Amino acid sequence: MTNSRYRWVIVAAGGLLGCVAIGGMFSLPVFLQPIARATGWSVTGVSSAMTIGFLAMAFTSMMWGTLSDRFGPLPVVLTGSIVLPASLALASQASSLLSFQIMFGLMVGGSIAAIFAPMMACVTGWFDTHRSLAVSLVSAGMGMAPMTMSPLAAWLISNHDWRTSMQIVAVVVAAVMIPVSLLVRRAPALESEHAVASGDGQPQSAMSLAQALRSPQFIILLATNFFCCATHSGPIIHTVSYAVTCGIPMIAAVTIYSVEGLAGMGGRIAFGLLGDRFGAKRVLVSGLLAQAFGALAYVFVRELAAFYAVAALFGFIYAGTMPLYSVLARENFPLRMMGTVIGGTAMAGSLGMATGPIAGGLIYDAFASYAWLYIGSWAVGLGAFLMAMTFRPFPKGEAQPEPVPA
């Protein structure tokens, strides 16, 4: 059944859902100045809704993942697909900054979390072969958001006020996500009651959820993903500002981010293919080491061409590593708890991403230079590499002990 052609429908659905969901959230940077001008709210206050969104994603990821394990991905993903556009529509009517932060931050961020972990878990369950590629394709779809939804938001805001523009985005999100979410199906390996009860035939299928969450393998995955995301968060957020301090005009500096994003698309697919060929852990470890030195390379660039070269390399690497955590989770934990496990790694990654904006700002304010941001990112990246090196897959052929009744 896992070789069914429908598994590629699941991949396409996951990529499209992720693209539109994340695109809805990332419309905020496009709307930021128009909202501030129209309402009188501070730019800091409006942009903080994005930070709140990341934190909401972090702290709801495991909850949504656990619900998808229990009830299947369809009701969870459908719920997220309904709540997300409703939240955008409510945010467009916000009469105060606090209500905007609640609607756009807490509700939008929390509803996006209902898409990411459940869909990643769902896709891993549909594939026995080409698993790394499948997960990477879903991730690549999510990475398309800045190149699809952001231009739509920019076009809307040039023709309408921000409230109308956000309402139209909400309609587009609902019109795409709700029908597509209905295509989502539970992995065939979990269709029967026997499969749900016994796991999916992996050596560790007798493991309880509590055992899984306490295992060194789970803890190392969380820590590695946190430090991995902390490594690239600062460079992603602050490189445009760094380029401007090097004398590059803002309009040109912004294109550095585009180069990084485009390279990341290729990186996701390339790392997926490499993961299938050489193993997810080996490719992840190599990628984390390369990511650390990619971050450090920014210290040595001053010209636009050099920024492009480093951005292409760095984007290719960091985006490529991200889907491999889901593959490692699938290879080492029972399918019946995959939503919870991947939700945990998503939580750690979101918290890691939240460190970059703050750390970069504090470093620049203290030293009037971004050099220590990239040196610090290099050190954190080496830490992620060393953590990944300590990851030991569960021994094959050895079942985990059944939990002892209380």
MIRO-114623 format. One line per 5 residues: number of its first residue (from 0); their letters; for each residue x, y, z of N, C-alpha, C. Coordinates in steps of 0.001 Angstrom, whole numbers, padded with zeros to 6 digits. Example, Ala and Ser with C-alpha at 12.3 -4.5 7.8 and 13.67 -1.06 7.14 Angstrom:
BEGIN
0> as> 013190,-005690,007800,012300,-004500,007800,013200,-003300,007800; 012850,-002250,007080,013670,-001060,007140,012900,000030,007870 .
//
This chain:
BEGIN
0> mtnsr> 000822,-001216,000000,000000,000000,000000,000855,001265,000000; 002061,001230,000677,002880,002422,000714,003507,002725,-000638; 003357,001820,-001612,003810,002110,-002960,002679,002624,-003836; 001515,002876,-003233,000370,003396,-003964,000693,004743,-004592; 000123,004976,-005773,000328,006273,-006426,-000265,007413,-005611 .
5> yrwvi> -001216,007097,-004749,-001855,008157,-003967,-000876,008832,-003016; 000215,008171,-002711,001179,008783,-001799,001728,010092,-002367; 001803,010190,-003704,002290,011425,-004310,001221,012525,-004260; -000046,012118,-004180,-001113,013098,-003943,-000945,013700,-002545; -000582,012867,-001580,-000339,013343,-000218,000812,014336,-000206 .
10> vaagg> 001871,014030,-000954,003023,014937,-001040,002596,016283,-001631; 001856,016234,-002740,001406,017473,-003388,000497,018274,-002455; -000403,017572,-001761,-001300,018254,-000831,-000519,018912,000298; 000467,018194,000837,001284,018752,001914,002054,019982,001482; 002642,019920,000291,003390,021069,-000205,002503,022276,-000436 .
15> llgcv> 001320,022052,-001015,000411,023159,-001302,-000163,023756,-000018; -000570,022898,000909,-001092,023386,002185,-000046,024210,002930; 001186,023697,002959,002252,024415,003650,002564,025745,003000; 002584,025764,001676,002874,026994,000935,001849,028075,001255; 000582,027727,001173,-000474,028718,001380,-000549,029139,002851 .
20> aiggm> -000390,028177,003768,-000470,028495,005200,000653,029433,005611; 001872,029066,005281,003013,029908,005655,002958,031230,004903; 002478,031192,003653,002329,032430,002897,001347,033382,003544; 000288,032845,004144,-000662,033698,004853,-000004,034427,006005; 000839,033724,006741,001532,034348,007868,002580,035345,007385 .
25> fslpv> 003294,034985,006323,004372,035839,005836,003864,036976,004948; 002550,037153,004906,002019,038373,004289,002222,039571,005213; 002459,039316,006503,002584,040419,007460,003737,041370,007121; 004940,040868,006782,006000,041827,006425,005606,042750,005276; 004785,042263,004345,004337,043092,003222,003349,044151,003719 .
30> flqpi> 002491,043771,004648,001465,044682,005157,001974,045590,006280; 003184,045357,006773,003677,045975,008003,003569,047504,007983; 004187,048153,007004,004173,049612,006955,002766,050180,006705; 001991,049603,005756,000627,050113,005576,-000235,050007,006831; -000080,048920,007594,-000850,048778,008831,-000445,049865,009828 .
35> aratg> 000878,050046,009997,001364,051036,010950,000897,052447,010567; 000949,052774,009274,000534,054109,008830,-000971,054328,009023; -001745,053301,008733,-003205,053460,008778,-003750,053474,010200; -003100,052775,011106,-003641,052615,012460,-002936,053466,013505; -001701,053863,013208,-000919,054558,014220,-000235,053622,015192 .
40> wsvtg> -000411,052320,015020,000301,051350,015855,001784,051391,015496; 002643,051082,016459,004082,051100,016195,004468,049933,015295; 005526,050137,014523,006041,049066,013668,006482,047890,014533; 007103,048214,015676,007533,047141,016587,006333,046338,017084; 005276,047028,017438,004084,046349,017939,003447,045458,016895 .
45> vssam> 003350,045954,015668,002744,045150,014605,003630,043958,014261; 004938,044214,014133,005840,043125,013744,005967,042073,014843; 005699,042477,016102,005782,041501,017194,004727,040405,017053; 003678,040671,016271,002692,039615,016007,003352,038418,015340; 004413,038674,014547,005132,037588,013891,005886,036752,014919 .
50> tigfl> 006534,037427,015869,007237,036710,016937,006258,035885,017758; 005111,036477,018086,004077,035743,018825,003616,034533,018019; 003523,034714,016703,003130,033602,015835,004110,032453,015898; 005419,032762,015859,006433,031713,015951,006344,030981,017286; 006139,031741,018359,006024,031113,019678,004762,030254,019763 .
55> amaft> 003661,030738,019169,002433,029942,019156,002635,028645,018381; 003344,028732,017253,003667,027521,016493,004463,026548,017345; 005434,027085,018085,006289,026230,018907,005484,025484,019968; 004645,026228,020672,003995,025631,021841,002717,024855,021514; 002281,024890,020259,001112,024077,019881,001468,022915,018957 .
60> smmwg> 002721,022849,018515,003104,021808,017550,002891,020399,018091; 003339,020158,019314,003194,018811,019879,001736,018473,020117; 000942,019460,020526,-000486,019213,020757,-001165,018768,019464; -000948,019518,018374,-001562,019146,017097,-001028,017801,016615; 000266,017575,016812,000840,016298,016390,000220,015126,017142 .
65> tlsdr> 000030,015294,018452,-000587,014232,019258,-002032,013987,018832; -002762,015059,018529,-004144,014906,018060,-004195,014187,016719; -003219,014459,015858,-003206,013761,014563,-002886,012288,014741; -002059,011951,015735,-001800,010536,016030,-003077,009841,016491; -003872,010545,017263,-005064,009924,017859,-006239,009862,016896 .
70> fgplp> -006476,010957,016170,-007675,011043,015331,-007385,010980,013829; -006111,010977,013465,-005747,011000,012056,-005457,012419,011597; -004719,012570,010515,-004329,013917,010084,-005474,014737,009491; -006458,014096,008891,-007511,014841,008196,-008249,015828,009098; -008828,015406,010243,-009554,016385,011059,-008661,017491,011597 .
75> vvltg> -007393,017183,011875,-006480,018196,012402,-006135,019218,011327; -005747,018710,010145,-005369,019600,009046,-006572,020422,008576; -007755,019805,008547,-008958,020531,008164,-009272,021637,009169; -009091,021343,010450,-009306,022372,011478,-008369,023558,011265; -007090,023264,011043,-006135,024333,010782,-006483,025127,009545 .
80> sivlp> -006989,024438,008521,-007341,025089,007262,-008570,025977,007385; -009386,025732,008390,-010559,026585,008645,-010192,027737,009593; -009438,027422,010656,-009103,028438,011653,-008157,029491,011077; -007229,029086,010206,-006256,030039,009668,-006914,031183,008890; -007726,030903,007871,-008361,032033,007171,-009319,032821,008057 .
85> aslal> -009991,032126,009001,-010860,032848,009934,-010052,033819,010790; -008852,033403,011200,-007989,034262,012002,-007518,035474,011205; -007162,035240,009939,-006752,036354,009080,-007895,037354,008903; -009101,036823,008699,-010261,037702,008525,-010530,038506,009792; -010419,037867,010954,-010626,038576,012216,-009530,039612,012458 .
90> asqas> -008282,039255,012106,-007177,040200,012277,-007388,041445,011426; -007991,041267,010245,-008234,042410,009359,-009239,043393,009952; -010014,042936,010937,-011016,043792,011572,-010578,044285,012952; -009337,043981,013332,-008869,044331,014671,-008932,045839,014895; -009444,046230,016051,-009570,047653,016372,-008483,048134,017318 .
95> sllsf> -007686,047201,017837,-006585,047569,018728,-005374,046700,018408; -004199,047174,018809,-002973,046414,018563,-003011,045073,019294; -003525,045062,020521,-003583,043818,021284,-004447,042781,020580; -005618,043201,020084,-006490,042236,019407,-005834,041749,018110; -005095,042626,017434,-004378,042197,016228,-003311,041168,016573 .
100> qimfg> -002580,041406,017645,-001535,040461,018055,-002121,039113,018442; -003290,039124,019055,-003946,037862,019422,-004418,037122,018177; -005085,037839,017279,-005644,037186,016089,-004552,036750,015118; -003633,037673,014822,-002602,037333,013841,-001471,036529,014468; -001151,036808,015732,-000065,036086,016371,-000489,034729,016883 .
105> lmvgg> -001292,034723,017936,-001663,033460,018570,-002461,032546,017640; -003501,033071,017000,-004406,032215,016240,-003810,031775,014892; -003200,032708,014177,-002580,032322,012903,-001420,031362,013147; -000544,031699,014100,000585,030818,014397,000139,029446,014867; -000846,029414,015756,-001326,028124,016254,-001979,027280,015185 .
110> siaai> -002694,027918,014260,-003364,027144,013205,-002372,026629,012175; -001293,027360,011909,-000260,026864,010981,000403,025623,011556; 000573,025577,012875,001159,024393,013508,000314,023150,013268; -000986,023332,013028,-001862,022186,012741,-001603,021613,011364; -000838,022307,010540,-000517,021825,009199,000839,021126,009176 .
115> fapmm> 001860,021763,009756,003233,021313,009547,003505,019908,010089; 003437,019736,011405,003787,018432,011993,002851,017311,011523; 001522,017506,011517,000653,016425,011038,000922,016024,009589; 001217,016985,008715,001473,016631,007317,002820,015946,007149; 003836,016418,007849,005136,015755,007786,005031,014314,008297 .
120> acvtg> 004322,014129,009405,004129,012782,009944,003345,011917,008969; 002317,012484,008383,001492,011752,007417,002319,011283,006231; 003124,012194,005676,003917,011850,004490,004932,010760,004798; 005606,010845,005963,006596,009812,006284,005950,008437,006377; 004690,008391,006820,004009,007103,006942,003616,006490,005612 .
125> wfdth> 003503,007304,004566,003094,006799,003253,004254,006226,002449; 005490,006433,002910,006651,006061,002100,007567,005095,002837; 007877,003982,002154,008953,003090,002587,010212,003379,001788; 010048,003766,000520,011160,004168,-000335,010981,005640,-000701; 012059,006284,-001088,012034,007706,-001480,011476,008592,-000368 .
130> rslav> 011642,008167,000889,011049,008903,002000,011676,010287,002155; 013013,010364,002072,013677,011663,002229,013255,012618,001125; 013146,012120,-000098,012732,012971,-001214,011308,013466,-001003; 010410,012580,-000565,009010,012963,-000370,008878,014073,000669; 009548,013910,001807,009487,014923,002855,010108,016230,002371 .
135> slvsa> 011193,016122,001603,011853,017318,001087,010972,018054,000084; 010195,017329,-000693,009292,017976,-001644,008184,018746,-000916; 007681,018176,000181,006698,018903,000984,007327,020173,001539; 008547,020050,002049,009259,021207,002573,009516,022244,001479; 009831,021775,000271,010057,022692,-000850,008784,023460,-001184 .
140> gmgma> 007643,022777,-001094,006373,023463,-001315,006170,024577,-000309; 006503,024288,000952,006399,025325,001984,007342,026483,001688; 008507,026159,001140,009476,027191,000815,009067,028079,-000346; 008022,027675,-001071,007536,028482,-002187,006723,029688,-001725; 006376,029719,-000435,005489,030782,000065,005985,032191,-000248 .
145> pmtms> 007282,032501,000007,007728,033872,-000278,007667,034232,-001761; 007675,033218,-002628,007673,033490,-004067,006275,033460,-004677; 005271,033122,-003879,003908,033047,-004398,002960,033954,-003624; 002783,033678,-002341,001824,034442,-001545,002300,035871,-001271; 003609,036059,-001071,004108,037414,-000803,003894,038353,-001983 .
150> plaaw> 004196,037931,-003225,003878,038809,-004361,002384,039101,-004481; 001538,038109,-004169,000094,038351,-004186,-000272,039433,-003183; 000287,039321,-001969,000009,040321,-000939,000496,041700,-001375; 001672,041757,-002010,002210,043036,-002477,001308,043652,-003545; 000791,042831,-004444,-000103,043331,-005498,-001405,043849,-004885 .
155> lisnh> -001922,043116,-003901,-003170,043532,-003263,-003013,044857,-002537; -001917,045003,-001790,-001745,046209,-000983,-001498,047434,-001861; -001069,047203,-003095,-000873,048339,-004009,-002190,048800,-004625; -003240,048001,-004460,-004537,048340,-005043,-005654,048526,-004014; -005407,048095,-002777,-006443,048163,-001741,-005820,048599,-000424 .
160> dwrts> -006651,048947,000556,-006134,049201,001896,-005787,047869,002558; -005085,047935,003691,-004569,046693,004285,-005683,045776,004779; -006776,046340,005262,-007860,045492,005773,-008500,044696,004625; -008786,045356,003534,-009360,044654,002383,-008378,043629,001831; -007113,044004,001761,-006093,043087,001239,-006001,041822,002087 .
165> mqiva> -006017,041989,003411,-005925,040824,004287,-007186,039966,004192; -008316,040572,003989,-009546,039809,003800,-009483,038977,002517; -008935,039551,001458,-008795,038799,000203,-007822,037643,000388; -006723,037891,001107,-005788,036799,001407,-006504,035690,002171; -007346,036061,003127,-008097,035064,003897,-008991,034226,002987 .
170> vvvaa> -009644,034868,002032,-010514,034137,001095,-009687,033178,000243; -008536,033649,-000255,-007673,032787,-001071,-007197,031586,-000257; -006778,031836,000982,-006300,030755,001849,-007408,029712,002064; -008615,030177,002354,-009731,029246,002572,-010070,028487,001305; -010097,029184,000162,-010494,028554,-001100,-009520,027475,-001533 .
175> vmipv> -008247,027619,-001163,-007250,026609,-001527,-007154,025522,-000466; -007010,025923,000793,-006646,024956,001827,-007778,024018,002219; -008997,024516,002310,-010084,023640,002777,-010322,022477,001807; -010452,022720,000488,-010624,021574,-000423,-009410,020643,-000440; -008198,021222,-000424,-006985,020382,-000490,-006858,019526,000767 .
180> sllvr> -007237,020070,001924,-007122,019295,003165,-007995,018042,003133; -009053,018064,002358,-009940,016897,002259,-009280,015735,001522; -008145,015987,000854,-007408,014922,000162,-006518,014128,001110; -006313,014653,002312,-005374,014025,003248,-005958,012726,003787; -005138,011696,003817,-005546,010378,004324,-004492,009863,005299 .
185> rapal> -004956,009116,006276,-004034,008446,007198,-003188,007437,006434; -001942,007255,006839,-001055,006296,006176,-001659,004900,006226; -001547,004135,005119,-002139,002789,005083,-001663,001889,006224; -000424,002079,006679,000106,001238,007753,-000667,001407,009049; -001424,002485,009178,-002193,002742,010397,-003696,002556,010200 .
190> eseha> -004106,002038,009052,-005530,001930,008761,-006239,000902,009622; -005576,-000201,009904,-006240,-001283,010648,-006032,-001107,012147; -006963,-001600,012912,-006836,-001532,014371,-005607,-002294,014840; -005271,-003388,014136,-004113,-004182,014537,-002845,-003362,014385; -002752,-002616,013291,-001550,-001813,013065,-001418,-000731,014114 .
195> vasgd> -002535,-000118,014469,-002488,000932,015474,-002077,000363,016823; -002556,-000834,017114,-002253,-001429,018413,-000818,-001899,018516; -000277,-002439,017432,001031,-003071,017521,002157,-002215,016985; 001857,-001021,016508,002899,-000214,015882,002920,-000509,014408; 004070,-000435,013771,004151,-000667,012334,005253,-001633,011973 .
200> gqpqs> 005547,-002545,012864,006497,-003578,012543,007941,-003189,012784; 008208,-002000,013271,009568,-001613,013569,010015,-002318,014842; 011340,-002495,015023,011823,-003142,016233,011354,-002439,017508; 011215,-001112,017453,010838,-000363,018642,009339,-000143,018743; 008540,-000957,018040,007103,-000706,017969,006400,-000871,019311 .
205> amsla> 007018,-001580,020271,006396,-001750,021583,006639,-000564,022506; 007414,000404,022051,007736,001565,022870,006491,002381,023191; 006373,002816,024434,005279,003702,024800,005665,005146,024457; 004660,006015,024431,004942,007416,024134,005844,008019,025202; 005595,007675,026462,006435,008208,027540,007883,007768,027367 .
210> qalrs> 008091,006507,026992,009454,006029,026747,010096,006791,025597; 009322,007038,024556,009858,007754,023396,010297,009159,023775; 009454,009875,024535,009761,011258,024873,010913,011372,025866; 011217,010291,026565,012357,010298,027495,013625,009745,026866; 013525,009208,025680,014665,008519,025078,015754,009509,024682 .
215> pqfii> 017031,009093,024752,018127,009962,024287,017955,010359,022827; 017401,009457,022016,017225,009760,020594,016306,010971,020395; 015190,011018,021131,014253,012136,021004,014878,013427,021537; 015531,013343,022663,016141,014532,023266,017224,015098,022357; 018027,014229,021754,019087,014696,020852,018486,015331,019602 .
220> llatn> 017414,014747,019075,016752,015345,017909,016264,016755,018228; 015631,016930,019392,015139,018243,019785,016284,019239,019934; 017327,018839,020665,018438,019756,020910,019149,020128,019607; 019343,019126,018745,020020,019393,017475,019207,020348,016613; 017890,020132,016539,017045,020998,015721,017011,022419,016286 .
225> ffcca> 016982,022543,017607,017005,023878,018213,018280,024623,017825; 019428,023980,018006,020691,024652,017709,020900,024841,016209; 020375,023929,015405,020434,024085,013949,019671,025335,013524; 018443,025489,014030,017632,026657,013652,018198,027941,014247; 018765,027865,015463,019408,029040,016045,020612,029461,015209 .
230> thsgp> 021268,028499,014567,022419,028804,013718,022022,029673,012531; 020946,029294,011833,020618,030034,010607,019592,031140,010819; 018962,031207,011995,017952,032229,012228,018543,033640,012153; 019634,033878,012885,020253,035194,012882,020709,035631,011502; 021483,034794,010794,021887,035164,009430,020713,035411,008490 .
235> iihtv> 019641,034645,008596,018486,034869,007720,017879,036248,007983; 017683,036563,009248,016973,037786,009617,017823,039042,009389; 019129,038956,009658,019947,040169,009724,020890,040388,008543; 020966,039454,007599,021950,039619,006525,021653,040822,005638; 020384,041116,005390,020059,042296,004581,020558,043558,005283 .
240> syavt> 020323,043658,006593,020819,044808,007349,022346,044855,007346; 022970,043700,007469,024436,043633,007429,024961,044133,006086; 024312,043724,004999,024742,044163,003666,024634,045678,003533; 023563,046243,004109,023393,047698,004055,024527,048395,004810; 024946,047834,005954,026063,048441,006695,027375,048335,005930 .
245> cgipm> 027431,047425,004965,028622,047302,004119,028574,048254,002926; 027526,049068,002846,027433,050050,001779,026624,049616,000576; 025948,048468,000662,025120,047985,-000447,023742,048634,-000344; 023218,049208,-001429,021892,049844,-001373,020811,048855,-000955; 019817,049346,-000239,018758,048488,000286,018075,047675,-000810 .
250> iaavt> 017779,048302,-001939,017046,047598,-003000,017845,046416,-003540; 019180,046541,-003524,020031,045433,-003948,020209,044421,-002823; 020294,044929,-001589,020502,044035,-000448,019342,043065,-000279; 018131,043525,-000549,016964,042654,-000408,017054,041446,-001327; 017684,041608,-002477,017788,040488,-003425,018669,039363,-002885 .
255> iysve> 019519,039656,-001902,020338,038597,-001292,019430,037541,-000664; 018371,038011,-000020,017426,037090,000604,016728,036231,-000450; 016426,036822,-001594,015787,036063,-002677,016713,034971,-003193; 017996,035306,-003346,018980,034308,-003794,019044,033156,-002791; 019044,033493,-001515,019088,032475,-000461,017869,031566,-000535 .
260> glagm> 016695,032169,-000740,015467,031385,-000819,015423,030476,-002026; 015850,030976,-003176,015858,030156,-004387,016830,028992,-004252; 018004,029270,-003678,018970,028187,-003472,018422,027137,-002514; 017644,027594,-001535,017052,026665,-000576,016096,025681,-001218; 015405,026121,-002258,014515,025203,-002976,015297,024029,-003538 .
265> ggria> 016421,024336,-004178,017264,023272,-004719,017874,022418,-003631; 018227,023059,-002513,018832,022321,-001412,017906,021287,-000820; 016631,021620,-000687,015671,020662,-000134,015598,019404,-000985; 015517,019582,-002282,015404,018423,-003178,016708,017649,-003225; 017843,018353,-003313,019137,017679,-003387,019419,016878,-002117 .
270> fgllg> 019157,017478,-000949,019398,016763,000299,018431,015588,000452; 017219,015712,-000088,016287,014591,-000056,016806,013413,-000859; 017310,013687,-002046,017885,012626,-002877,019113,012015,-002207; 019970,012863,-001632,021159,012356,-000955,020786,011537,000283; 019749,011977,000994,019313,011235,002172,018829,009837,001824 .
275> drfga> 018107,009720,000692,017661,008391,000261,018835,007504,-000137; 019865,008117,-000673,021001,007337,-001176,022003,006980,-000079; 022306,007933,000788,023387,007729,001755,022904,007633,003205; 021622,007856,003440,021095,007800,004797,020902,009195,005374; 019770,009380,006062,019415,010707,006555,020410,011227,007584 .
280> krvlv> 020878,010372,008490,021776,010857,009530,023096,011339,008943; 023670,010560,008044,024961,010916,007468,024874,012256,006735; 023809,012440,005973,023649,013680,005212,023377,014856,006145; 022572,014625,007188,022279,015691,008146,023545,016148,008858; 024347,015212,009328,025582,015568,010039,026502,016384,009136 .
285> sglla> 026677,015931,007898,027528,016669,006955,026960,018059,006688; 025635,018146,006543,024999,019428,006282,025154,020403,007435; 025064,019902,008672,025198,020776,009830,026605,021353,009934; 027615,020549,009622,028989,021054,009630,029174,022120,008551; 028652,021845,007358,028760,022821,006273,027981,024091,006591 .
290> qafga> 026831,023952,007256,026032,025122,007619,026811,026045,008546; 027523,025484,009519,028279,026302,010465,029296,027172,009735; 030033,026583,008812,031048,027348,008092,030422,028273,007052; 029217,027920,006565,028502,028827,005677,028119,030108,006393; 027680,029989,007653,027358,031179,008447,028598,032023,008691 .
295> layvf> 029716,031364,008996,030961,032080,009261,031448,032838,008023; 031153,032296,006849,031635,032913,005612,031130,034338,005429; 029978,034659,006014,029442,036015,005880,030388,037067,006483; 031197,036680,007458,032113,037629,008084,033092,038207,007067; 033393,037437,006035,034465,037809,005111,033972,038475,003830 .
300> vrela> 032682,038731,003718,032160,039313,002471,031792,040772,002680; 031983,041560,001623,031640,042985,001645,030936,043420,000362; 031199,042733,-000749,030651,043108,-002040,029394,042303,-002339; 028527,042858,-003202,027251,042205,-003511,027448,040821,-004122; 028410,040679,-005028,028642,039380,-005676,029036,038323,-004651 .
305> afyav> 029867,038724,-003692,030277,037782,-002645,029096,037418,-001752; 028239,038409,-001452,027028,038118,-000675,026153,037097,-001410; 025997,037279,-002727,025210,036330,-003514,025779,034920,-003406; 027091,034798,-003523,027728,033476,-003504,027515,032782,-002158; 027734,033526,-001069,027566,032929,000260,026089,032630,000526 .
310> aalfg> 025204,033532,000112,023777,033324,000327,023280,032088,-000403; 023768,031884,-001627,023359,030699,-002393,023818,029424,-001695; 025063,029424,-001219,025596,028243,-000527,024867,028012,000792; 024729,029081,001564,024119,028961,002887,022653,028543,002777; 021918,029165,001865,020513,028809,001681,020341,027373,001229 .
315> fiyag> 021201,026935,000323,021162,025560,-000177,021325,024569,000975; 022255,024880,001890,022576,023940,002970,021510,023950,004061; 021193,025134,004596,020301,025125,005766,018913,024629,005402; 018416,024995,004210,017089,024519,003809,017112,023017,003566; 018232,022520,003050,018337,021091,002779,018326,020231,004017 .
320> tmply> 018894,020742,005107,018960,019917,006325,017604,019762,007003; 016730,020763,006878,015531,020800,007712,014602,019587,007574; 014299,019095,006364,013371,017959,006274,013931,016656,006840; 015244,016564,006996,015847,015299,007399,015530,014921,008836; 015143,015891,009665,014750,015559,011038,013494,014679,011046 .
325> svlar> 012560,014973,010163,011343,014159,010078,011663,012749,009612; 012617,012619,008697,013012,011298,008212,013663,010497,009335; 014553,011127,010093,015181,010439,011225,014147,010015,012259; 013168,010874,012490,012102,010524,013428,011356,009284,012947; 011017,009252,011673,010276,008115,011116,011072,006826,011179 .
330> enfpl> 012385,006932,011026,013237,005741,011035,013448,005174,012431; 013127,005975,013458,013494,005555,014811,012346,005471,015802; 011166,005936,015426,010039,005897,016348,008828,005282,015657; 007929,004660,016430,006741,004040,015835,005877,005047,015090; 005301,004600,014000,004478,005470,013163,003286,006031,013935 .
335> rmmgt> 002748,005258,014888,001553,005691,015605,001778,006919,016480; 003038,007278,016763,003321,008482,017555,004111,009511,016755; 004094,009372,015430,004934,010224,014591,004545,011699,014685; 003248,011986,014790,002822,013374,014911,003392,014038,016150; 003387,013327,017274,003915,013877,018515,005417,014105,018422 .
340> viggt> 006131,013129,017876,007593,013234,017782,007993,014375,016844; 007388,014427,015663,007723,015497,014720,007229,016841,015255; 006103,016839,015960,005651,018064,016609,006665,018574,017612; 007311,017659,018323,008350,018051,019272,009544,018686,018582; 009983,018095,017472,011111,018682,016751,010726,020036,016147 .
345> amags> 009471,020156,015694,009010,021446,015165,008990,022505,016262; 008592,022125,017464,008617,023043,018597,010033,023546,018851; 010986,022619,018888,012373,023004,019143,012896,023920,018040; 012552,023605,016790,013004,024430,015682,012427,025831,015728; 011142,025952,016071,010511,027268,016155,011136,028110,017259 .
350> lgmat> 011453,027477,018384,012119,028211,019463,013511,028653,019036; 014205,027793,018294,015518,028169,017771,015421,029353,016824; 014390,029354,015968,014195,030459,015029,013916,031769,015760; 013279,031673,016917,012932,032882,017666,014149,033558,018285; 015288,032855,018357,016474,033443,018989,017188,034432,018075 .
355> gpiag> 017125,034219,016767,017910,035011,015828,017642,036500,015840; 016365,036921,015721,016091,038356,015708,016600,039068,016960; 016390,038447,018129,016807,039071,019391,018321,039094,019509; 018966,037944,019249,020419,037849,019395,021131,038815,018459; 020676,038867,017202,021324,039751,016239,021210,041210,016638 .
360> gliyd> 020018,041599,017116,019827,042979,017539,020700,043341,018734; 020770,042449,019731,021588,042711,020910,023067,042813,020546; 023525,041919,019671,024940,041928,019271,025284,043210,018522; 024406,043616,017608,024698,044833,016842,024681,046066,017751; 023724,046110,018667,023662,047247,019579,024899,047318,020472 .
365> afasy> 025438,046152,020852,026581,046116,021763,027901,046406,021063; 028047,045929,019811,029349,046019,019125,029335,046909,017884; 028147,047411,017505,028006,048208,016275,028548,047449,015065; 028430,046139,015107,028922,045273,014034,028162,043950,014103; 027988,043335,012932,027329,042036,012886,028317,040869,012904 .
370> awlyi> 029607,041148,012948,030604,040078,012842,030399,039006,013906; 030140,039453,015148,029997,038477,016227,028719,037656,016107; 027732,038157,015380,026540,037350,015112,026923,036116,014300; 027706,036318,013248,028071,035198,012378,029094,034281,013038; 029984,034867,013849,030919,034017,014594,030156,033179,015624 .
375> gswav> 029188,033820,016290,028362,033072,017238,027544,031994,016555; 027003,032313,015369,026237,031313,014621,027119,030132,014237; 028360,030414,013880,029319,029343,013564,029524,028434,014777; 029700,029030,015955,029906,028229,017170,028667,027402,017509; 027492,028019,017396,026249,027288,017655,026074,026168,016632 .
380> glgaf> 026441,026441,015380,026346,025424,014333,027260,024240,014592; 028453,024514,015104,029344,023407,015475,028731,022584,016605; 028042,023270,017519,027348,022549,018584,026274,021627,018032; 025503,022107,017045,024480,021267,016421,025116,020057,015741; 026237,020277,015064,026963,019192,014400,027411,018134,015411 .
385> lmamt> 027987,018578,016526,028466,017631,017536,027307,016865,018174; 026178,017548,018390,025003,016857,018943,024508,015782,017989; 024431,016124,016700,023962,015143,015716,024900,013941,015644; 026174,014176,015869,027139,013068,015853,026847,012053,016952; 026250,012506,018059,025986,011598,019179,024700,010796,018984 .
390> frpfp> 023916,011128,017943,022654,010412,017729,022927,008962,017356; 022318,008044,018089,022471,006617,017823,021098,006017,017535; 020866,005524,016330,019574,004898,016027,019304,003736,016964; 018034,003436,017186,017684,002272,017979,018238,001023,017305; 018788,000096,018090,019348,-001115,017494,018301,-001877,016703 .
395> kgeaq> 018665,-002271,015511,017731,-003038,014678,017681,-004467,015172; 016462,-004991,015163,016288,-006372,015583,016114,-006538,017074; 016153,-005410,017803,015970,-005482,019255,014739,-004677,019629; 013737,-005368,020127,012497,-004669,020523,012694,-003944,021827; 012051,-002812,021942,012024,-002107,023211,011106,-002862,024173 .
400> pepvp> 011397,-002813,025459,010560,-003541,026420,009170,-002937,026507; 008185,-003800,026753,006833,-003332,026980,006790,-002508,028266; 005997,-001460,028325,005896,-000688,029566,005324,-001535,030685; 005886,-001326,031878,005425,-002085,033043,004166,-001429,033599; 003095,-002203,033801,001865,-001597,034333,002104,-000957,035688 .
405> a> 001442,000171,035894,001593,000867,037177,000927,000089,038288 .
//
